[in-house]
Amino acid sequence: MTQTNKLIEIFKLFFKLGIVAFGGPAAHIAMIHKEVVDERKWMDEEHFLDLVGATSLIPGPNSTEMVIHCGYQRGGIIGLFISGLSFIMPACVLTGI
């Protein structure tokens, strides 16, 4: 898979989750786990749980941090920015309306 295809895949997944993921960080992380570990196999269970532990230590929104970590894991620095923006933007737009 080319880098461009990976970035498109990252955008589509996290934009979809940004639109439909309601219920707070715990629900978001469960949805991310289902997509990233179970369905797409981007990382294994152990690595995902390590990232959950790391985000628990860092102040801020855990689910957004998980999205950014997953985007970085899949697409590098560009994937980091694409995943974060595609997850955050739907909430920003919906809040601004």
Backbone torsions as a table, in degrees:
resi	resn	phi	psi	omega
1	MET	NA	131.8	-179.5
2	THR	-74.5	162.7	179.8
3	GLN	-61.5	-39.4	179.2
4	THR	-62.4	-43.2	178.6
5	ASN	-64.4	-37.7	176.7
6	LYS	-62.8	-42.7	-179.1
7	LEU	-66.5	-38.2	176.2
8	ILE	-64.4	-42.5	178.3
9	GLU	-62.2	-41.8	177.5
10	ILE	-62.1	-47.0	180.0
11	PHE	-59.5	-49.2	-177.5
12	LYS	-60.0	-45.4	-178.2
13	LEU	-63.9	-51.8	-173.0
14	PHE	-77.9	-23.6	171.9
15	PHE	-68.4	-43.9	177.2
16	LYS	-59.7	-46.3	179.2
17	LEU	-65.5	-35.1	177.6
18	GLY	-63.6	-29.9	179.4
19	ILE	-82.8	-43.6	-170.7
20	VAL	-101.1	-9.6	-174.7
21	ALA	-83.5	100.6	175.3
22	PHE	-120.3	153.2	176.8
23	GLY	122.3	3.7	177.2
24	GLY	92.4	175.5	-174.2
25	PRO	-58.1	-38.6	-179.1
26	ALA	-63.2	-42.2	178.0
27	ALA	-67.6	-40.3	178.4
28	HIS	-60.7	-46.7	-178.3
29	ILE	-63.9	-37.2	176.5
30	ALA	-63.6	-40.8	178.3
31	MET	-68.0	-40.1	177.5
32	ILE	-62.8	-43.4	179.1
33	HIS	-58.8	-47.1	-179.6
34	LYS	-57.9	-45.4	-177.2
35	GLU	-73.4	-47.8	-170.4
36	VAL	-80.7	-39.7	-176.1
37	VAL	-94.1	-52.0	-172.8
38	ASP	-76.2	-49.4	-172.2
39	GLU	-89.7	-47.1	-173.3
40	ARG	-94.6	-16.9	178.1
41	LYS	56.3	39.8	177.5
42	TRP	-71.4	-28.3	178.0
43	MET	-152.9	164.7	179.8
44	ASP	-87.9	170.1	-176.7
45	GLU	-58.6	-44.0	-177.2
46	GLU	-62.5	-44.0	179.8
47	HIS	-66.0	-40.2	178.1
48	PHE	-60.4	-45.6	-179.9
49	LEU	-66.3	-33.0	173.6
50	ASP	-62.2	-40.7	178.3
51	LEU	-67.2	-38.2	176.7
52	VAL	-61.2	-43.2	177.6
53	GLY	-62.5	-41.9	179.5
54	ALA	-64.2	-42.0	-179.4
55	THR	-69.8	-24.4	177.0
56	SER	-69.7	-25.5	-179.8
57	LEU	-84.3	-22.9	-176.2
58	ILE	-92.0	130.6	176.9
59	PRO	-65.1	143.8	178.0
60	GLY	127.0	-176.9	-176.9
61	PRO	-74.4	112.1	-175.1
62	ASN	-59.0	-41.6	-176.2
63	SER	-67.2	-38.3	177.6
64	THR	-66.8	-40.1	176.5
65	GLU	-63.1	-38.3	178.0
66	MET	-64.6	-42.2	177.7
67	VAL	-58.9	-45.4	-178.5
68	ILE	-65.7	-42.0	176.4
69	HIS	-60.9	-44.5	-179.3
70	CYS	-65.2	-40.8	177.1
71	GLY	-62.7	-39.8	177.7
72	TYR	-66.2	-41.9	-179.5
73	GLN	-61.4	-38.6	-176.6
74	ARG	-85.8	-38.4	-170.9
75	GLY	-128.1	12.4	179.6
76	GLY	72.3	-156.2	-176.9
77	ILE	-60.5	-42.3	179.5
78	ILE	-65.4	-40.7	176.8
79	GLY	-61.5	-34.8	176.8
80	LEU	-59.1	-49.9	-178.7
81	PHE	-69.2	-41.3	-179.4
82	ILE	-64.3	-44.8	-179.0
83	SER	-64.2	-45.0	-179.8
84	GLY	-62.4	-48.4	-179.3
85	LEU	-65.8	-41.5	-177.6
86	SER	-69.9	-25.4	177.6
87	PHE	-82.1	-36.5	-175.5
88	ILE	-82.3	-37.5	-172.9
89	MET	-58.5	-42.1	178.9
90	PRO	-58.5	-40.8	178.9
91	ALA	-66.7	-38.6	178.1
92	CYS	-63.4	-44.2	-179.9
93	VAL	-66.2	-44.8	-180.0
94	LEU	-64.3	-35.2	178.7
95	THR	-71.3	-34.4	-178.3
96	GLY	-76.7	-14.6	-178.0
97	ILE	-76.0	NA	NA
